[in-house]
Amino acid sequence: MAMKPDNPLQVGQWQYLPEQDKLVQFDANGKIAVTADLDNLSQKVANYFIANAGRLITKDELLADVWGIRDVSDGRVTRVIRVLRVALGDDTREPRYIETIPKRGYRFIAPVSAVVVQEIPPEETDTDSDQPQQNVPSSTSKRLLWLAMAFLVTLAGVSWLFWPDTMPDSAEQAIPLLRYTPITSLDGLEFYHNVSEDERYLVYSYASPENENVTVLMLEDLQEHRRIQITEDSYSSFGAAFSPDGKQIAYHRGYPDGRCSIRIVNYNQASLEIISDTELSTCGENSLSSRLTWSPDAKYVIYPSMSDNRQMALMMKPVLGGEAEQLTKPPPSSFGDYAARFSFKGDKLAFLRGSGSSAQLWLLNLVNREIKLLVDVSGTMPGNVGWSSDDENIIYSSTLTALSSFNLNTGTSSIVAYMDNSTREVQTLKNGKLYATVGDYSHINIKEVANDLSEKSSLNKVVFSSNRNESHAEAHPTRDDQVAVVSRRSGLPQVWLFDSNGDQRQLTFFEKNERIRSLVYSPDGNSLIAQLDNDIWLLSETGALSKLPLENNVITSLPSWGSSGEYIYYAESINGRWQIARYDILEQRIDDKPFILDAELYLESYDGKYSFWRDAINKKFYLKHLDSGIVEETPITLPENQLWYKFQQRTEGIYFVKLIEDIYFKLQYYDFETREILDVLGETTLYHPRFSVSADGKRIYILESMRGDLDIARLQLP
């Protein structure tokens, strides 16, 4: 039987009020400011968790004690758990309320304590006096007073959890924390969403756990609560967008062989029946998944497409016929423009450009075709942008948990709200509502597997695992007993050292959410290079940090060590042209002249026998034998649409990853003697391009990605 607490309880950052059977939060005046948005069933499950806090609860137990049934799929439990997590502001990667115990059930881990209601003693009075006591609170008012005081004490202790990674100044403390209300809750990934302007219909891409390599389009009637699949699973469908009247849907169709087309769907709004699905235009072969936008007058559709120089560019296609026009031409240092949104008036276009591992927000004036850069979005890749109703502000996610607004009048950007969930795609409506894709694409573990080229064994196990993401594992170059790992186990991403004897040591103590793009040991293993966003840091084994004096607004990539350990090399893009720069560690300075022109990767073997680089113009890889000075072209080739690289040099060859299909990589090895390229892990593919080979060459650390969960949610902008 489901249980309901009888007394007021402090539940993490919430209070349970038995009279209302609700979880609430109070403001500074003791008034209810937030009520958890839970239906009757979800509230019953929450009550059961609270009453059984700390204890493992199986799905069967929940079905029996809360639902009162057993012979049904446990998928209904999973959906309610997701609703609870969203309402409470929980995160599956870093749970503070509901912890998932794989294949067993759930545990409610938030602290639950009684709210002590104390009696306030009356003021001393003359018992013989016949004056009435007018100011003694009633028992009800005293109880509410102490509830408010208890809440304020609790709030003082936990309010830091709501704020960003660095403490805001007094001006920032007014920034609100906004909570999303979910509108979808399917198992799997719901993303690239679009809501009709009347908020009646929703269309989005969906990848189910059963068929996660294909995305289909789902169409929902949000009023009638009906949902249908409108595209087949023999291809993938992305970036759907409603026409201004909501009667048509434009979307990107990607075929397994790399072909791409932009299509228009006509449907019956009453029955959701598909009337037609016709091609509007072809798009460039191997185009990345696109986000589309209609002009407010419904005459044009804008979509990203792979251009002739193998970069994504924005195309504008007349809906009634005519040639598509290329609107943007990204620089060679960028992989291109991947999302755009018309202003409500239709005279401007805000779009996102990929630059390294970050993004840039740009503005295109469609009247005079002027294009200008508005802001660099460092450390994250927003999925899409929105406009304020007056077209004066562009809304975008500046971090996973912060929304920012760029004001076109002042030319400044500021945070407008902190979010209770990771925000991916955003869409704004004229009424001030914002719809977003929230959640995480994946959860990442580190696996240790056998190197098939040198060790025939069945080694295949998860290592260094926690309930939070581990995103890098770099094996020590000379010892087999230490690995450097990037983990969020202590909250923010930090570098840890893990020894084979079980010792764990946190090496960094970053105070904000740094995005660590790469981690490389020095030849002697006493130092590490860590690339944080666009900065490069030198990290010693003692934890000392020093930042390389890079120029501002220079895109950097792929830092590496020289064979002597005296230099750090890295690729930099100057006015769209890649070159290799060299940093002298002893002199603490960067060379005045480029080390190599027109190169975008440079490595030296730690034994000093060779150097290896990639030409930025012809995209070929070259090997120089330092003893003889002979330079040879290697047979290594990478697809033009491969954006992420990882190479690890060894005495007799080089390990590298090659994009095979979509987001899957093969780990390969180039043997210098035989000039052969070998598959290292047989038929096994990698979901992430990061890897590291142990010092003895027998073991390889790779990333294993478990499919996460994305939902569509909404909120009201302040």
C-alpha positions as CSV (number, residue, x, y, z in Angstrom):
1,M,0.0,0.0,0.0
2,A,1.3,3.5,-0.9
3,M,2.4,5.5,2.1
4,K,1.8,9.2,2.8
5,P,3.9,11.0,5.4
6,D,1.8,12.6,8.2
7,N,4.2,15.3,9.3
8,P,6.0,18.2,7.6
9,L,9.4,17.0,6.3
10,Q,12.5,18.6,4.8
11,V,13.3,16.6,1.7
12,G,16.5,17.8,0.2
13,Q,15.8,21.3,-1.1
14,W,12.0,20.8,-0.8
15,Q,9.5,20.6,2.0
16,Y,6.6,18.2,2.1
17,L,3.4,19.6,3.4
18,P,1.0,16.8,4.4
19,E,-2.1,19.1,4.5
20,Q,-1.6,19.8,0.8
21,D,0.2,16.5,-0.1
22,K,2.7,18.6,-2.0
23,L,6.4,19.3,-2.3
24,V,7.1,23.0,-2.1
25,Q,9.8,25.6,-1.8
26,F,9.3,28.8,0.2
27,D,10.6,32.3,-0.6
28,A,12.4,34.6,1.9
29,N,9.1,35.8,3.3
30,G,7.9,32.3,4.2
31,K,5.5,32.1,1.3
32,I,5.3,29.2,-1.1
33,A,7.3,30.1,-4.2
34,V,7.5,26.8,-6.1
35,T,5.3,23.7,-6.1
36,A,6.6,20.5,-7.6
37,D,4.6,19.9,-10.8
38,L,3.4,16.4,-10.1
39,D,0.2,14.6,-11.0
40,N,-1.5,12.4,-8.4
41,L,0.3,9.2,-9.4
42,S,3.8,10.9,-9.5
43,Q,3.1,12.4,-6.0
44,K,2.2,9.0,-4.7
45,V,5.5,7.6,-6.0
46,A,7.3,10.5,-4.4
47,N,5.6,9.9,-1.1
48,Y,6.6,6.2,-1.2
49,F,10.2,7.2,-1.9
50,I,10.2,9.7,1.0
51,A,8.7,7.2,3.4
52,N,11.4,4.6,2.4
53,A,14.4,7.0,1.9
54,G,17.7,5.2,1.8
55,R,16.3,1.8,1.0
56,L,16.6,-0.1,-2.3
57,I,13.1,-0.2,-3.9
58,T,12.5,-2.5,-6.9
59,K,10.3,-1.7,-9.8
60,D,8.1,-4.7,-8.8
61,E,7.7,-3.2,-5.4
62,L,6.6,0.1,-6.8
63,L,4.1,-1.6,-9.1
64,A,2.7,-3.7,-6.3
65,D,2.6,-1.0,-3.5
66,V,1.8,2.1,-5.5
67,W,0.0,0.9,-8.6
68,G,-1.5,-2.2,-6.9
69,I,-0.6,-4.4,-10.0
70,R,2.3,-6.6,-11.0
71,D,1.6,-8.1,-14.5
72,V,2.4,-5.0,-16.6
73,S,5.6,-3.6,-18.2
74,D,7.8,-1.7,-15.9
75,G,8.1,1.0,-18.5
76,R,5.4,3.0,-16.7
77,V,7.6,3.1,-13.7
78,T,10.5,4.5,-15.8
79,R,8.3,7.3,-17.1
80,V,7.1,8.4,-13.7
81,I,10.7,8.3,-12.4
82,R,11.6,10.6,-15.2
83,V,8.8,13.0,-14.4
84,L,9.9,13.0,-10.7
85,R,13.5,13.8,-11.6
86,V,12.5,16.7,-13.8
87,A,10.1,18.1,-11.2
88,L,12.7,17.9,-8.4
89,G,15.5,19.2,-10.5
90,D,17.4,16.0,-10.3
91,D,20.1,14.8,-12.8
92,T,20.6,11.1,-13.7
93,R,24.4,11.6,-14.0
94,E,24.7,13.4,-10.7
95,P,21.6,12.3,-8.7
96,R,20.7,14.2,-5.5
97,Y,17.2,12.6,-5.1
98,I,16.7,9.3,-7.0
99,E,19.7,7.0,-7.6
100,T,19.2,4.3,-10.2
101,I,20.6,0.9,-9.1
102,P,21.2,-0.9,-12.5
103,K,19.0,-4.0,-13.0
104,R,17.7,-3.7,-9.4
105,G,15.7,-0.6,-8.8
106,Y,16.0,2.8,-7.2
107,R,17.1,4.4,-4.0
108,F,15.9,7.8,-2.7
109,I,19.1,9.4,-1.5
110,A,18.1,13.0,-0.6
111,P,18.2,13.7,3.2
112,V,14.8,13.5,4.8
113,S,14.3,15.1,8.2
114,A,11.4,16.3,10.4
115,V,10.6,20.0,10.5
116,V,10.6,20.7,14.2
117,V,7.7,22.9,15.2
118,Q,8.7,24.7,18.4
119,E,6.3,26.5,20.7
120,I,7.2,30.1,21.3
121,P,6.8,30.8,25.0
122,P,4.5,33.7,25.9
123,E,6.0,36.9,27.2
124,E,6.0,37.2,31.0
125,T,2.9,39.0,32.2
126,D,1.2,39.8,35.6
127,T,-1.1,36.9,36.2
128,D,-3.3,39.2,38.2
129,S,-3.7,41.7,35.4
130,D,-7.0,41.8,33.7
131,Q,-5.4,43.2,30.5
132,P,-5.9,40.9,27.5
133,Q,-2.8,39.4,25.8
134,Q,-3.3,40.7,22.3
135,N,0.1,39.8,20.6
136,V,0.4,36.1,21.5
137,P,0.3,34.2,18.2
138,S,-2.2,31.5,17.7
139,S,-1.0,27.9,17.5
140,T,-1.5,27.9,13.7
141,S,0.4,31.1,13.1
142,K,3.2,30.0,15.4
143,R,3.5,26.7,13.4
144,L,3.7,28.6,10.1
145,L,6.3,31.0,11.6
146,W,8.6,28.2,12.7
147,L,8.1,26.3,9.4
148,A,9.3,29.5,7.6
149,M,12.2,29.8,10.0
150,A,13.2,26.2,9.5
151,F,13.0,26.7,5.8
152,L,15.3,29.7,5.9
153,V,17.8,27.9,8.0
154,T,17.8,25.0,5.5
155,L,17.9,27.4,2.6
156,A,21.0,29.0,3.9
157,G,22.7,25.7,4.0
158,V,21.8,24.4,0.5
159,S,21.2,27.4,-1.6
160,W,24.8,27.2,-3.0
161,L,23.7,24.1,-4.9
162,F,21.4,26.2,-7.1
163,W,24.1,28.7,-8.3
164,P,26.7,28.4,-11.0
165,D,30.2,27.1,-10.5
166,T,31.6,30.5,-9.4
167,M,29.9,32.7,-6.9
168,P,28.0,35.5,-8.6
169,D,28.4,39.1,-7.5
170,S,25.6,41.1,-6.1
171,A,24.2,42.2,-9.4
172,E,24.0,38.6,-10.6
173,Q,22.2,37.3,-7.5
174,A,18.9,38.5,-9.0
175,I,19.2,36.0,-11.9
176,P,16.4,33.5,-11.4
177,L,16.5,29.7,-11.4
178,L,13.9,28.4,-13.8
179,R,12.4,24.9,-13.8
180,Y,11.3,23.1,-16.9
181,T,8.0,21.4,-17.3
182,P,8.3,18.3,-19.5
183,I,6.0,17.8,-22.4
184,T,7.5,14.5,-23.7
185,S,8.8,11.6,-21.7
186,L,9.7,8.8,-24.1
187,D,12.5,6.3,-23.4
188,G,15.4,7.4,-25.6
189,L,16.2,10.7,-27.3
190,E,13.7,13.4,-28.3
191,F,15.5,16.3,-29.9
192,Y,15.6,18.9,-32.7
193,H,12.1,19.9,-31.7
194,N,9.7,22.6,-33.1
195,V,6.4,23.8,-31.7
196,S,3.8,25.5,-33.8
197,E,3.2,29.2,-32.9
198,D,-0.3,28.4,-31.5
199,E,1.4,25.7,-29.2
200,R,-1.0,23.1,-30.5
201,Y,1.5,20.8,-32.4
202,L,4.9,19.5,-31.7
203,V,7.3,17.8,-34.1
204,Y,10.7,16.3,-33.2
205,S,13.3,13.7,-34.1
206,Y,13.3,10.5,-32.0
207,A,15.8,7.8,-31.5
208,S,14.4,4.9,-29.5
209,P,16.5,2.6,-27.3
210,E,15.6,-0.3,-29.6
211,N,16.7,1.5,-32.8
212,E,19.1,4.1,-31.6
213,N,21.0,4.5,-34.9
214,V,18.0,5.8,-36.8
215,T,15.9,8.9,-36.0
216,V,12.3,9.2,-37.1
217,L,10.0,12.2,-36.9
218,M,7.2,12.2,-34.3
219,L,4.2,14.6,-34.6
220,E,2.1,15.3,-31.5
221,D,-1.2,17.1,-30.9
222,L,-0.5,18.6,-27.5
223,Q,-4.1,19.4,-26.8
224,E,-5.5,16.0,-27.8
225,H,-2.5,14.1,-26.5
226,R,-2.1,12.1,-29.7
227,R,1.3,11.1,-31.2
228,I,2.2,9.5,-34.5
229,Q,5.4,8.6,-36.3
230,I,5.5,10.4,-39.7
231,T,8.7,9.1,-41.3
232,E,10.1,5.7,-41.9
233,D,13.1,4.1,-40.1
234,S,14.9,3.3,-43.4
235,Y,16.6,6.7,-43.2
236,S,17.1,9.4,-40.6
237,S,15.0,12.6,-40.2
238,F,16.2,15.8,-38.6
239,G,15.5,19.4,-37.9
240,A,11.8,19.6,-38.6
241,A,10.2,23.0,-38.6
242,F,6.5,24.1,-39.0
243,S,5.5,26.6,-41.6
244,P,4.1,29.8,-40.1
245,D,0.5,28.6,-40.4
246,G,1.4,25.2,-38.9
247,K,0.0,23.2,-41.8
248,Q,3.3,22.1,-43.3
249,I,6.6,20.6,-41.9
250,A,10.0,21.0,-43.5
251,Y,12.7,18.5,-42.6
252,H,16.1,17.1,-43.5
253,R,16.2,13.5,-44.7
254,G,19.6,11.7,-44.5
255,Y,20.1,8.4,-46.3
256,P,22.6,5.7,-45.2
257,D,24.7,6.2,-48.4
258,G,25.2,9.9,-47.6
259,R,22.6,11.4,-49.8
260,C,20.5,14.2,-48.4
261,S,17.3,16.0,-49.2
262,I,15.1,18.8,-47.8
263,R,11.4,17.8,-47.8
264,I,8.0,19.3,-47.2
265,V,5.2,17.3,-45.4
266,N,1.6,18.3,-45.7
267,Y,-0.7,16.8,-43.1
268,N,-4.3,17.0,-41.8
269,Q,-4.3,18.9,-38.6
270,A,-7.4,17.3,-37.3
271,S,-6.5,13.6,-37.9
272,L,-2.6,14.1,-38.1
273,E,-2.9,12.0,-41.4
274,I,0.1,12.6,-43.7
275,I,-1.2,13.9,-47.1
276,S,2.1,14.2,-48.9
277,D,5.9,14.1,-48.4
278,T,7.7,15.7,-51.3
279,E,11.3,16.8,-52.0
280,L,12.0,20.6,-51.9
281,S,15.7,20.4,-52.6
282,T,18.8,18.2,-52.4
283,C,21.5,19.0,-50.0
284,G,25.2,18.3,-50.0
285,E,26.4,14.7,-49.7
286,N,27.2,13.8,-46.1
287,S,25.6,16.9,-44.8
288,L,25.4,16.9,-41.0
289,S,22.0,16.8,-39.4
290,S,20.3,20.1,-40.0
291,R,18.0,22.5,-38.2
292,L,15.6,24.2,-40.5
293,T,13.7,27.5,-40.3
294,W,10.8,29.0,-42.3
295,S,10.6,32.7,-43.1
296,P,7.6,34.3,-41.4
297,D,6.0,35.0,-44.8
298,A,6.3,31.2,-45.6
299,K,8.2,31.9,-48.9
300,Y,11.6,30.5,-47.9
301,V,13.2,27.6,-46.0
302,I,16.7,28.0,-44.8
303,Y,18.8,24.9,-44.1
304,P,22.5,24.0,-43.6
305,S,24.1,22.0,-46.3
306,M,27.6,20.6,-47.0
307,S,29.2,22.9,-49.5
308,D,31.8,22.1,-52.2
309,N,34.6,22.9,-49.9
310,R,33.2,20.3,-47.4
311,Q,31.9,22.8,-44.9
312,M,28.3,23.4,-43.7
313,A,26.8,26.6,-45.1
314,L,23.4,28.1,-44.9
315,M,21.2,27.8,-48.0
316,M,17.9,29.6,-48.7
317,K,15.4,27.8,-50.9
318,P,12.1,29.3,-52.3
319,V,9.2,27.1,-51.3
320,L,7.4,27.6,-54.6
321,G,10.4,26.8,-56.8
322,G,13.6,28.4,-57.9
323,E,17.3,27.9,-57.2
324,A,18.7,27.7,-53.7
325,E,21.0,30.6,-52.7
326,Q,24.1,30.1,-50.5
327,L,23.9,32.7,-47.7
328,T,27.1,32.1,-45.8
329,K,30.6,31.1,-46.5
330,P,32.4,29.9,-43.4
331,P,36.2,30.2,-43.0
332,P,38.4,27.2,-43.5
333,S,39.1,27.0,-39.7
334,S,35.4,26.3,-39.1
335,F,33.4,23.2,-39.7
336,G,30.5,25.4,-40.7
337,D,27.1,26.9,-39.9
338,Y,24.8,24.3,-38.5
339,A,21.7,26.1,-37.2
340,A,19.7,29.3,-37.9
341,R,16.5,31.0,-36.8
342,F,14.5,33.8,-38.5
343,S,13.6,36.8,-36.4
344,F,9.8,37.2,-36.0
345,K,9.7,40.1,-38.5
346,G,11.8,38.0,-40.9
347,D,14.4,40.7,-41.7
348,K,17.2,39.0,-39.7
349,L,18.7,35.6,-39.3
350,A,20.6,34.5,-36.2
351,F,22.8,31.5,-36.8
352,L,25.5,29.4,-35.1
353,R,28.9,28.6,-36.5
354,G,31.1,25.8,-35.2
355,S,34.6,26.9,-34.3
356,G,36.9,24.3,-32.9
357,S,35.0,22.8,-30.0
358,S,32.9,25.9,-29.3
359,A,30.4,28.0,-31.2
360,Q,30.0,31.5,-32.4
361,L,26.7,33.5,-32.6
362,W,26.3,35.4,-35.9
363,L,23.7,37.8,-37.3
364,L,22.8,38.1,-41.0
365,N,20.8,41.2,-42.0
366,L,18.6,39.9,-44.9
367,V,17.9,43.4,-46.2
368,N,21.5,44.3,-47.0
369,R,23.1,40.9,-46.5
370,E,25.5,42.2,-43.9
371,I,27.0,39.5,-41.7
372,K,28.6,40.1,-38.3
373,L,29.9,38.1,-35.4
374,L,28.0,38.8,-32.2
375,V,29.6,36.6,-29.5
376,D,31.9,33.6,-29.0
377,V,30.1,30.9,-27.0
378,S,33.1,29.3,-25.2
379,G,33.1,25.8,-24.0
380,T,29.7,24.6,-25.3
381,M,27.8,24.1,-28.6
382,P,24.3,25.5,-28.4
383,G,21.9,23.5,-30.5
384,N,19.8,26.4,-31.7
385,V,18.7,29.9,-30.8
386,G,15.5,31.9,-30.2
387,W,14.4,35.5,-30.4
388,S,12.6,37.8,-28.0
389,S,9.1,38.9,-29.1
390,D,10.5,42.4,-30.1
391,D,13.4,40.9,-32.1
392,E,15.8,42.9,-29.9
393,N,17.4,40.0,-28.1
394,I,18.7,36.6,-29.2
395,I,18.3,33.8,-26.7
396,Y,20.9,31.0,-26.5
397,S,22.3,28.5,-24.0
398,S,25.7,29.9,-23.0
399,T,26.4,26.8,-20.8
400,L,24.4,23.6,-20.3
401,T,22.6,25.2,-17.3
402,A,22.5,28.9,-18.2
403,L,20.4,30.9,-20.7
404,S,21.9,34.1,-22.1
405,S,20.6,36.9,-24.1
406,F,22.5,39.0,-26.7
407,N,21.0,42.5,-27.0
408,L,21.3,43.9,-30.5
409,N,20.9,47.5,-29.3
410,T,23.6,47.5,-26.7
411,G,25.8,44.8,-28.3
412,T,26.2,43.0,-25.0
413,S,25.4,39.5,-23.7
414,S,24.2,38.6,-20.3
415,I,22.8,35.6,-18.4
416,V,19.0,35.8,-18.0
417,A,18.4,32.6,-16.1
418,Y,19.9,29.5,-14.6
419,M,18.2,26.2,-15.5
420,D,17.4,23.1,-13.5
421,N,18.4,20.8,-16.4
422,S,21.0,20.6,-19.2
423,T,19.7,22.6,-22.1
424,R,20.5,21.6,-25.7
425,E,18.1,23.1,-28.3
426,V,16.0,26.2,-27.6
427,Q,13.0,27.7,-29.4
428,T,11.1,30.9,-28.3
429,L,7.6,31.9,-29.1
430,K,6.1,35.4,-29.3
431,N,4.3,34.9,-26.0
432,G,7.6,34.6,-24.1
433,K,7.5,30.8,-23.7
434,L,10.7,28.8,-24.4
435,Y,10.8,25.2,-25.5
436,A,14.0,23.2,-25.1
437,T,15.5,19.8,-25.5
438,V,16.8,18.9,-22.0
439,G,18.8,16.0,-20.6
440,D,21.9,14.2,-21.8
441,Y,22.7,12.3,-25.0
442,S,24.8,9.8,-23.2
443,H,26.5,8.6,-20.0
444,I,30.2,7.8,-20.5
445,N,32.3,5.0,-18.9
446,I,35.9,4.1,-19.4
447,K,36.7,0.5,-20.5
448,E,39.9,-1.3,-20.5
449,V,40.2,-3.7,-23.5
450,A,43.0,-5.9,-24.9
451,N,45.1,-4.7,-27.8
452,D,44.4,-7.3,-30.5
453,L,47.7,-6.5,-32.2
454,S,49.8,-7.6,-29.2
455,E,47.6,-9.3,-26.6
456,K,45.1,-11.9,-27.5
457,S,42.9,-12.0,-24.4
458,S,39.3,-11.5,-23.4
459,L,40.1,-8.4,-21.3
460,N,37.0,-6.1,-21.5
461,K,36.0,-4.4,-18.3
462,V,34.7,-1.0,-17.1
463,V,37.3,0.8,-14.9
464,F,37.4,4.1,-12.9
465,S,33.7,4.1,-13.0
466,S,31.4,6.3,-10.9
467,N,27.8,7.4,-11.3
468,R,29.2,10.5,-13.1
469,N,30.8,10.8,-16.4
470,E,34.5,9.9,-16.9
471,S,35.4,11.6,-20.2
472,H,39.2,11.0,-20.6
473,A,41.7,8.3,-19.7
474,E,45.4,8.9,-20.6
475,A,47.8,6.0,-19.8
476,H,51.2,6.9,-18.3
477,P,53.8,6.7,-21.1
478,T,56.5,4.8,-19.1
479,R,54.6,3.0,-16.3
480,D,51.7,0.6,-16.4
481,D,50.4,1.5,-12.9
482,Q,49.0,5.0,-13.5
483,V,46.3,6.5,-15.6
484,A,45.2,10.2,-15.7
485,V,41.4,10.4,-15.8
486,V,39.0,13.3,-16.2
487,S,36.0,12.7,-14.0
488,R,33.0,14.5,-12.5
489,R,32.9,12.3,-9.4
490,S,33.7,15.3,-7.2
491,G,31.2,17.6,-9.0
492,L,33.0,19.6,-11.7
493,P,35.2,18.0,-14.3
494,Q,38.6,17.5,-12.7
495,V,41.8,15.6,-13.5
496,W,42.5,12.6,-11.3
497,L,45.4,10.2,-11.0
498,F,44.5,6.5,-10.6
499,D,47.1,4.0,-9.5
500,S,46.9,0.2,-10.0
501,N,47.0,-0.2,-6.2
502,G,43.7,1.6,-5.9
503,D,45.0,5.0,-4.9
504,Q,43.1,7.9,-6.3
505,R,44.3,11.5,-6.2
506,Q,42.4,14.6,-7.4
507,L,45.0,16.7,-9.3
508,T,43.0,19.8,-10.2
509,F,40.4,21.8,-8.3
510,F,38.7,23.9,-10.9
511,E,36.0,26.2,-9.5
512,K,33.9,26.4,-12.6
513,N,32.7,24.0,-15.2
514,E,35.8,23.7,-17.5
515,R,35.5,21.7,-20.7
516,I,38.7,19.6,-20.9
517,R,39.2,18.9,-24.6
518,S,42.4,16.9,-24.4
519,L,44.9,15.5,-21.9
520,V,48.4,14.4,-22.9
521,Y,51.3,13.1,-20.7
522,S,54.8,14.4,-21.2
523,P,57.5,11.9,-22.4
524,D,58.7,11.4,-18.8
525,G,55.2,11.2,-17.4
526,N,55.8,14.0,-14.8
527,S,53.6,16.6,-16.5
528,L,50.4,16.8,-18.5
529,I,49.0,19.1,-21.1
530,A,45.3,19.9,-20.6
531,Q,43.4,21.9,-23.2
532,L,40.5,23.7,-21.5
533,D,38.2,25.1,-24.1
534,N,40.6,27.2,-26.3
535,D,43.3,27.5,-23.6
536,I,46.3,25.2,-23.1
537,W,47.5,24.6,-19.6
538,L,50.6,22.9,-18.3
539,L,49.8,20.6,-15.3
540,S,52.5,19.1,-13.1
541,E,52.2,15.9,-11.1
542,T,52.0,18.1,-8.0
543,G,48.9,19.8,-9.3
544,A,50.6,23.1,-10.2
545,L,49.0,24.9,-13.2
546,S,50.4,27.3,-15.6
547,K,48.6,28.7,-18.6
548,L,50.3,29.2,-22.0
549,P,50.3,32.9,-23.1
550,L,48.2,32.4,-26.2
551,E,46.9,35.3,-28.2
552,N,43.3,36.3,-27.8
553,N,40.8,35.2,-30.5
554,V,43.1,32.5,-31.9
555,I,41.6,29.1,-32.4
556,T,43.9,26.4,-31.0
557,S,43.8,22.6,-31.4
558,L,45.7,19.3,-30.8
559,P,48.5,20.3,-28.4
560,S,51.4,17.8,-28.2
561,W,54.8,17.3,-26.5
562,G,58.2,17.5,-28.2
563,S,60.3,14.4,-27.8
564,S,62.6,16.1,-25.3
565,G,59.8,17.4,-23.2
566,E,61.1,21.0,-23.6
567,Y,58.5,22.1,-26.1
568,I,54.8,22.1,-26.5
569,Y,53.4,22.2,-30.1
570,Y,49.9,23.1,-31.0
571,A,47.9,24.0,-34.1
572,E,46.5,27.5,-34.4
573,S,44.3,29.2,-36.9
574,I,45.3,32.7,-38.0
575,N,42.8,34.4,-40.3
576,G,41.5,31.0,-41.3
577,R,45.0,29.5,-42.0
578,W,46.3,26.7,-39.9
579,Q,49.9,26.6,-38.7
580,I,51.9,24.9,-36.0
581,A,53.2,27.0,-33.1
582,R,55.9,26.1,-30.5
583,Y,56.1,27.0,-26.8
584,D,59.4,26.8,-25.0
585,I,58.7,25.6,-21.5
586,L,62.0,26.7,-20.0
587,E,61.8,30.2,-21.5
588,Q,58.1,30.3,-21.0
589,R,57.5,31.9,-24.4
590,I,56.0,31.2,-27.8
591,D,58.3,31.3,-30.8
592,D,58.0,34.5,-32.8
593,K,57.6,32.6,-36.1
594,P,55.4,29.6,-36.9
595,F,57.1,26.3,-36.5
596,I,55.4,24.9,-39.6
597,L,53.1,26.7,-42.0
598,D,49.9,25.1,-43.4
599,A,49.8,22.2,-41.0
600,E,47.0,21.3,-38.6
601,L,48.6,18.5,-36.6
602,Y,52.2,17.9,-35.4
603,L,53.7,15.1,-33.3
604,E,57.1,13.9,-32.3
605,S,57.9,10.4,-31.2
606,Y,59.0,10.2,-27.6
607,D,62.1,8.3,-28.6
608,G,63.1,11.1,-30.9
609,K,63.1,8.9,-34.1
610,Y,60.4,10.7,-36.2
611,S,58.0,13.5,-36.6
612,F,54.5,13.3,-38.0
613,W,52.2,16.0,-39.3
614,R,49.1,16.7,-41.5
615,D,49.1,19.2,-44.3
616,A,46.3,21.7,-43.8
617,I,45.9,22.2,-47.6
618,N,46.0,18.7,-49.2
619,K,44.9,16.9,-45.9
620,K,47.7,14.3,-46.4
621,F,49.8,12.9,-43.5
622,Y,53.6,12.9,-43.7
623,L,56.3,11.1,-41.7
624,K,59.9,12.3,-41.3
625,H,62.7,10.0,-40.1
626,L,64.9,12.3,-38.1
627,D,68.0,10.2,-38.4
628,S,68.0,10.2,-42.2
629,G,65.9,13.2,-42.9
630,I,63.7,11.2,-45.3
631,V,60.1,12.5,-45.6
632,E,57.5,10.1,-46.8
633,E,53.8,10.4,-47.5
634,T,51.7,7.9,-45.4
635,P,48.6,6.0,-46.7
636,I,46.6,7.4,-43.8
637,T,43.4,9.0,-44.9
638,L,40.5,10.4,-43.0
639,P,37.0,11.3,-44.2
640,E,36.4,15.0,-45.0
641,N,33.5,15.1,-42.5
642,Q,35.6,13.8,-39.6
643,L,35.8,16.7,-37.1
644,W,37.6,15.0,-34.1
645,Y,41.1,13.4,-34.2
646,K,43.2,11.5,-31.8
647,F,46.7,10.1,-32.6
648,Q,49.1,8.3,-30.3
649,Q,52.7,7.9,-31.4
650,R,54.7,4.7,-30.7
651,T,58.2,3.6,-31.7
652,E,57.2,1.5,-34.7
653,G,53.9,3.1,-35.6
654,I,51.0,5.4,-34.9
655,Y,47.5,4.7,-33.4
656,F,44.6,6.8,-34.7
657,V,40.8,6.9,-35.0
658,K,39.0,7.0,-38.3
659,L,35.3,7.9,-38.7
660,I,33.5,5.0,-40.3
661,E,29.9,5.9,-40.2
662,D,27.7,8.6,-38.7
663,I,29.3,8.9,-35.2
664,Y,31.2,5.6,-35.1
665,F,35.0,5.3,-35.3
666,K,37.5,2.5,-35.9
667,L,40.7,2.4,-33.9
668,Q,43.6,1.7,-36.4
669,Y,47.4,1.4,-36.4
670,Y,49.8,2.4,-39.1
671,D,52.9,0.1,-39.1
672,F,56.0,2.0,-40.3
673,E,57.8,-1.1,-41.5
674,T,55.1,-2.8,-43.4
675,R,53.2,0.4,-44.3
676,E,50.0,-1.4,-43.5
677,I,47.0,0.0,-41.7
678,L,45.5,-2.5,-39.3
679,D,42.3,-2.6,-37.3
680,V,43.3,-2.7,-33.7
681,L,40.0,-4.0,-32.1
682,G,38.7,-6.1,-34.9
683,E,35.2,-5.3,-35.8
684,T,34.6,-3.3,-32.7
685,T,33.6,0.4,-33.3
686,L,34.1,3.3,-30.9
687,Y,31.3,5.8,-30.1
688,H,33.9,8.4,-29.1
689,P,37.3,9.1,-30.8
690,R,39.2,9.2,-27.5
691,F,41.5,6.3,-26.6
692,S,44.9,5.7,-25.0
693,V,47.4,2.8,-25.2
694,S,49.2,1.5,-22.1
695,A,53.0,1.8,-21.9
696,D,53.4,-2.0,-22.6
697,G,51.0,-1.8,-25.5
698,K,48.8,-4.6,-24.3
699,R,45.8,-2.6,-23.0
700,I,43.8,0.2,-24.5
701,Y,41.5,2.6,-22.7
702,I,38.4,3.6,-24.7
703,L,35.1,5.4,-23.9
704,E,31.9,3.4,-23.7
705,S,28.8,5.5,-24.2
706,M,25.5,4.5,-22.8
707,R,22.5,6.1,-24.4
708,G,21.1,8.9,-22.3
709,D,17.7,10.5,-22.2
710,L,16.5,13.7,-23.8
711,D,13.0,15.1,-23.5
712,I,11.2,18.2,-24.7
713,A,10.3,20.7,-22.0
714,R,9.0,24.3,-21.7
715,L,9.2,27.3,-19.4
716,Q,8.2,30.9,-19.2
717,L,11.0,33.4,-19.8
718,P,11.3,36.2,-17.2
